[in-house]
């Protein structure tokens, strides 16, 4: 597939390929499992589950346990430490992909093989085809795609570990395709200092504003951060453009070199124009004003990213937000076949050739509540040392058998050594395209607020906050980011929310009317489930606390997580904070706090 003629063929036949894949979902799923078992059954990990040497689907279904990352970490650590025997899979691995670890879990190391990379590239091409079918003229302009990299980590085995976006930005595939149509010179993307990289990428985008037809990043959080950066630096951008001189603090050699071929001389007309646009009190529609030929905004806006939808709609001024695909460090899952669907209606059609998918039904008691599985010892796996065997094996449903409207946690088996692996994402079936199911992303499993027996999930919180923020709209106040934690430092404990607010017309902190803010607390509590409300009424949970933080506090939170190893490009704002340090960062930006009135409203 790396071959150019093959890529051309995929583009030409793209829609037919998609039709074939989705029409043959059942056969393809059978086939992929068979291939994985034929190739990998002899590995140390899998072989113990096939004591008779019979590695067929039935034995797989009966014997192979459902696992989490923690269960397979010892095997992965051995590979990272240089053991070369066939531990999880027979193929050599090319490197490890390091997950972001920002959505509630620790960063993970996921093995990557040449084959798994090919599958990802194929996935990318297919989602590209769908978007190109939807928007004409995409080959005629340039993309301002904000990409950032992290330093690679070495492992004792000599293999490199890096976030997928970092890995991808260094491949020839990227250099020969996306990088060529991007306004950001490759050296500005490969700069390890994220602030210098962001400055140069945005400056390049402003200098080539007439050519840009798409602006975006992998996740909406990065885009929101970039627009804020623009708000903070637009005067400096204008000054650089006016004088033709790049700011001295850009010291990275690659960036300076690359920018010298774009920032070639003074351009006072362009500087005046950008200044005129940016000095407008309201930044509503700023993206459209700065980049007049823009066709769509690209970036994942589902799941925890949905908190950025209203901000990006505001800045975009009516430009469609396109959430193209659903991927993780582990594998690619599905693509959005309706790029123009509204952010909250986005569903991803699973592509059956990327991995073998199974689904664990999740209790849906009103809002897609994640379920915690009870653990039961089971014979076939006791000797494997995997304690996490669960009765849920019998409940797993194949891709073809998921039911419309039902919630599931996705479980994958990949050719690169993950077998019945819980990804940790909860999805809801919203429809079918041919025979392939379509899923809405609901939430990360286990991202919950909880004081007692009640559990408030990421989805519950998002819905409650969406309800509450409506009452801020008439005051011209926007919620630009939120997070939360369960505060059990006193008894009874309480939920604490952090909100970053801004006025629609400026970055000024809105004047906070205590009554309105208390009402927000109230609406959030009202939106929670029966168990929360009854605990609140009984006094087992204290009044919800809302802490408003100053502009830029959530940028500091992102800086904190990226300093700990997360990549900006893969950053997902944690909806529920577990880290004391992260809580401290948001607390230090606090400018007001409000409590829900004593009883639930
Ligand atoms: P990482 O492995 O760090 O790239 O993170 C992967 C995780 O990001 C997934 O398991 C999801 O929780 C989340 N994610 C990826 N794509 C999407 C999407 N389209 N919508 C919502 N969440 C997503």
Boltz pocket constraint, residues with backbone or C-beta under 6 A from the ligand:
constraints:
  - pocket:
      binder: B
      contacts: [[A, 98], [A, 99], [A, 100], [A, 101], [A, 103], [A, 164], [A, 300], [A, 301], [A, 302], [A, 303], [A, 304], [A, 323], [A, 325], [A, 326], [A, 327], [A, 328], [A, 329], [A, 330], [A, 423], [A, 424], [A, 425], [A, 441], [A, 444], [A, 570], [A, 572]]
      max_distance: 6.0
